[in-house]
Amino acid sequence: MKKSLYMKYGSRVTSGMAECLYDRVLGDPELAPFFANVDIDRLRDHVADFLTVLTGGPDIYQGRDLRDAHDGYAISKDQFERVMGHIAAAATELAIEPQDIETIATAIRSYEDDVVSG
């Protein structure tokens, strides 16, 4: 039986990834304005929970539906791609193996239509 990415990497792929990702996103002048009035610590927790489920861990995500959470932000395809770049860079920094980064990216991309609206 193949081990889930959640089991393989533990908190690196959940809270570590959320922490590193938002450090990068908040430093990106094009993306940072989206988070001006957001409780970033709470968001990091939600994203860590989302990543837990996404990578094969327990179903602990209690955040909003992704379409509802991103509604009204008019997120463009280019902005989504910028975030995907930050996800890949964060995963690389956390020593996630390239094939596993691709697996995570593919899973996240399955939600693109729920996020992109602009």
Buried (B, 14 or more C-beta within 10 A) or exposed (E): EEEEBBEBBEBBBBBBBBBBBBBBBBEBEEBEEBBEEEEEEEBBBBBBBBBBBBBBBEEEBEBEEBEEBBBEEEBEEEBBEBBBEBBBBBBEBBEBEEEBBEBBBEBBEEBBEBBBBE
